[in-house]
Amino acid sequence: MLPELRTAIPGPRSRALAARLRRSESRNVTFTSDDWPIFWERAEGVNVWDADGNRFLDFTSAFGVTGLGHTRPELRDALAGQAATLMHAMGDVHPTEVKVALCEQLSALTFERWGAGPGKTILGNSGFEAIEAALKTALLHTGKPGVLAFTGGYHGLGFGALAAAGIPYFREPFRRQLKDFATLLPYPTGLGSGLRSGDDFPRASAEELTALRTQIETVIHEQEMGAILVEPIQGRGGCVVPPREFLPLLRAICDEHGLVLIADEILTGFHRTGALFACDHSGVMPDLVCLGKALTGGFPMSACVGRADIMDAWPLSHGEALHTSTFLGNPMGCAMALAALHLHTSPTPDAVSESIRTKGAAFKRALQTIVSPRIREVRGTGLLLGVELVQPGGPNGIGAPANPSAPDGAGAIALTLLALQAGLLILPEGPHGNTLGLQPPFGIAEEEMQWTVEWLRAAL
């Protein structure tokens, strides 16, 4: 359904709740102002209702969690059914059968599906926990502490994950407490090359690939590198799709030098990019894959899934696990995850992928019809799309050519606020905050996508 607004945005109840929250929540968590935020009250499908009864069209999927739709009945019923019998167990001491079933299903959808035999899983609660489990696994397997990561990468905000963060804003305030085990190299964007491969992936020239290999191998020779951590497609970094040759190059380098390839699929996993996993676009199998967000469709749970021979670097437990948490393998989360995985593979994973690729391609083509000097590029694949904004040059920015060297973060924020006033939920992405992220639930209708395109065309 299209937006339906009944009061000013934010309405009186949202404003009152914001005032209460400012008094009780720490600073630097929830941003509040006269224009922000609304307070969610309920959601269904692609729509969200706020505390004042306004209906919004959601193009965030609640940080990419609700790709299957808000309050999806199958997920709601799985949660309620499990909660009726057991809400919590002792995940690493006295676990549940539903935890066993989830680990088996994750193995089947990753390493068994990729033809590598069984995979093994460490469950967690948040995406950064999966990243930190992967970093620990890589160290145990290789004995080498170094990690190569990339600019623009967002891997969560725990201290281990933060050390490999590619967005300085999140890392710099805490640098003095961080261990320097990560080296960052530029993430290949393909921007400005003028080369396109006819699909959503930019092309890389032989010279660019050679230069990137040289950079990586120089770092490997200079430091004790045990792993490469990469998002196959960057989301928080600005919806950046790298050249299709990028992941195969990393895979080859890891094989040659004995490094562990860690794919951060916390956002991109489970069809967001039009493939079950984003690494499937390049036909590359990582050694470890980190999952979260859409894994359950609404319950806090994550997973680090790895090749069995690499995961077996962890010693056998003698009664005290080296890496665990109180809520590991929570039965309600496991039940929701199993229900979500069933939906992601019905009737087949490829059929689900094809429907999202088709819908995303149509949405992207429609966005590309918007002619504005403020748009540098519309990019992305599947239903992970971004519209990058730049500052127009010239007096008042009217009728002047865009300046590609000047990211327009302020303009993206202004458009985000205007969108909220119109009943549209979007968020700015990228290190400069100048990319409008568009990642709706998969059930988004053609009419809803077209309405959004026309709103953005008028707003620009």
QUINORVEN-V986251 format. One record per backbone hydrogen bond with DSSP energy under -0.5 kcal/mol. NH is the residue of the N-H (numbers start at 1). CO is the residue of the C=O. E is the energy in kcal/mol with one decimal. If there is no record, write none. Layout:
nh:co:e
NH:CO:E
NH:CO:E
This chain:
nh:co:e
4:55:-1.6
10:8:-0.5
15:11:-2.4
16:12:-2.2
17:13:-2.5
18:14:-2.3
19:15:-1.9
20:16:-2.0
21:17:-2.5
22:18:-2.3
23:19:-1.1
24:20:-0.8
24:21:-0.9
25:21:-2.9
29:26:-0.6
30:26:-0.5
31:29:-0.6
33:36:-3.2
36:33:-0.7
40:38:-0.6
41:42:-0.5
41:49:-2.9
42:49:-1.6
44:47:-2.3
45:70:-2.2
47:44:-2.5
48:56:-1.9
49:42:-3.1
50:54:-2.1
51:39:-1.9
53:50:-2.1
55:4:-3.1
56:48:-3.3
57:423:-2.7
58:46:-2.8
58:56:-0.6
59:57:-0.7
59:425:-2.2
64:60:-2.0
65:61:-1.4
65:62:-0.8
66:61:-2.2
67:65:-0.7
69:66:-1.8
70:45:-2.6
72:69:-1.0
75:72:-0.7
76:72:-2.7
77:73:-2.8
78:74:-1.7
79:75:-2.2
80:76:-2.6
81:77:-2.8
82:78:-2.0
83:79:-2.6
84:80:-1.5
85:82:-1.3
86:82:-3.1
90:94:-1.7
91:89:-0.7
91:326:-0.5
93:90:-1.8
94:90:-1.4
100:96:-1.3
101:97:-2.6
102:98:-1.8
103:99:-2.3
104:100:-2.3
105:101:-2.2
106:102:-2.6
107:103:-1.9
108:104:-2.1
109:105:-2.0
110:106:-1.0
112:107:-2.4
113:107:-0.5
113:108:-0.6
114:110:-2.1
115:112:-1.3
116:111:-3.3
117:111:-0.6
120:306:-2.5
122:304:-2.3
124:302:-2.6
129:126:-1.0
130:126:-1.1
130:127:-0.5
131:127:-1.8
132:128:-2.5
133:129:-2.1
134:130:-2.0
135:131:-2.5
136:132:-2.1
137:133:-2.2
138:134:-2.6
139:135:-1.8
140:136:-2.5
141:137:-2.4
142:138:-2.6
143:139:-2.6
146:224:-2.7
147:181:-2.4
148:227:-2.7
149:147:-0.6
149:183:-2.8
151:185:-2.2
152:166:-2.9
153:150:-1.7
155:153:-0.5
162:158:-3.4
163:159:-1.3
164:160:-0.5
164:161:-1.2
165:162:-1.7
166:153:-2.5
168:166:-0.6
170:167:-1.4
171:167:-0.9
172:168:-2.8
174:171:-1.7
175:172:-1.4
177:174:-1.9
178:175:-1.6
181:179:-1.7
183:147:-2.5
185:149:-2.0
193:190:-1.4
197:201:-1.4
203:195:-0.9
209:205:-2.2
210:206:-2.3
211:207:-2.4
212:208:-2.3
213:209:-2.5
214:210:-2.4
215:211:-2.2
216:212:-2.4
217:213:-2.8
218:214:-2.1
219:215:-1.8
220:216:-2.3
221:217:-2.1
222:218:-1.5
223:219:-1.8
225:223:-1.7
226:146:-3.2
227:146:-1.2
228:260:-2.5
229:148:-2.8
230:228:-0.5
230:262:-2.3
232:230:-0.6
234:240:-2.2
238:235:-2.2
239:235:-1.7
240:234:-1.2
241:239:-0.5
242:232:-0.6
242:240:-0.6
244:202:-0.9
246:243:-1.9
248:244:-0.6
249:245:-1.8
250:246:-2.1
251:247:-2.8
252:248:-2.3
253:249:-2.3
254:250:-2.6
255:251:-2.2
256:252:-2.2
257:253:-2.1
258:254:-1.1
259:254:-1.7
260:226:-2.2
261:259:-0.5
262:228:-3.1
262:260:-0.7
263:261:-0.6
263:288:-2.8
264:230:-2.8
264:262:-0.6
265:263:-1.1
265:290:-1.8
269:265:-2.0
270:276:-2.2
271:275:-1.0
271:276:-1.0
272:269:-0.5
273:268:-0.8
273:275:-0.5
274:271:-1.9
280:277:-1.7
281:278:-1.4
282:279:-0.9
283:279:-0.6
283:280:-0.6
284:279:-1.8
286:284:-0.6
287:261:-2.4
288:261:-2.0
289:305:-3.0
290:263:-2.7
291:303:-3.3
294:266:-0.5
295:292:-2.0
296:293:-1.0
297:293:-1.0
301:299:-0.8
302:124:-1.9
303:291:-2.3
304:122:-2.6
305:289:-2.8
305:303:-0.6
306:120:-2.7
307:287:-2.1
308:118:-1.3
310:307:-0.8
311:307:-2.8
312:308:-1.9
313:310:-1.7
314:311:-1.9
328:325:-1.5
330:327:-1.6
332:87:-0.6
334:330:-2.5
335:331:-2.3
336:332:-2.2
337:333:-2.7
338:334:-2.5
339:335:-1.9
340:336:-2.7
341:337:-3.0
342:338:-1.8
343:339:-1.7
344:340:-2.3
345:341:-0.8
345:342:-0.7
346:343:-1.1
352:348:-1.9
353:349:-2.5
354:350:-2.5
355:351:-1.8
356:352:-1.7
357:353:-2.7
358:354:-2.4
359:355:-2.0
360:356:-2.9
361:357:-2.5
362:358:-1.9
363:359:-2.1
364:360:-2.6
365:361:-2.4
366:362:-2.0
367:363:-2.2
368:364:-2.1
369:366:-1.1
370:367:-1.6
371:369:-0.6
372:370:-0.7
375:372:-1.5
376:374:-0.6
376:388:-2.8
377:388:-0.9
379:377:-0.5
379:386:-2.5
381:384:-1.4
383:272:-1.8
384:381:-1.5
385:438:-2.2
386:379:-2.8
387:436:-1.8
388:377:-2.8
388:386:-0.6
389:434:-3.2
390:374:-2.5
391:406:-2.7
393:401:-2.5
397:394:-1.5
398:395:-1.6
399:397:-0.6
403:391:-1.9
404:402:-0.8
406:403:-2.1
407:405:-0.6
408:389:-2.0
409:407:-1.0
412:408:-1.8
413:409:-2.2
414:410:-2.4
415:411:-2.3
416:412:-2.1
417:413:-2.2
418:414:-2.3
419:415:-2.7
420:416:-1.8
421:417:-1.8
422:418:-1.2
423:419:-0.6
423:420:-1.2
424:419:-3.0
425:57:-2.8
426:424:-0.7
427:437:-0.8
429:435:-3.5
430:236:-2.5
431:237:-0.6
433:430:-1.6
435:429:-2.0
436:387:-2.7
436:434:-0.5
437:427:-2.7
437:435:-0.7
438:385:-3.2
439:59:-2.6
441:58:-0.6
442:67:-3.2
444:441:-1.7
449:445:-2.2
450:446:-2.6
451:447:-2.3
452:448:-1.7
453:449:-2.2
454:450:-2.5
455:451:-2.3
456:452:-2.4
457:453:-2.6
458:454:-2.2
459:455:-2.7
460:456:-2.2
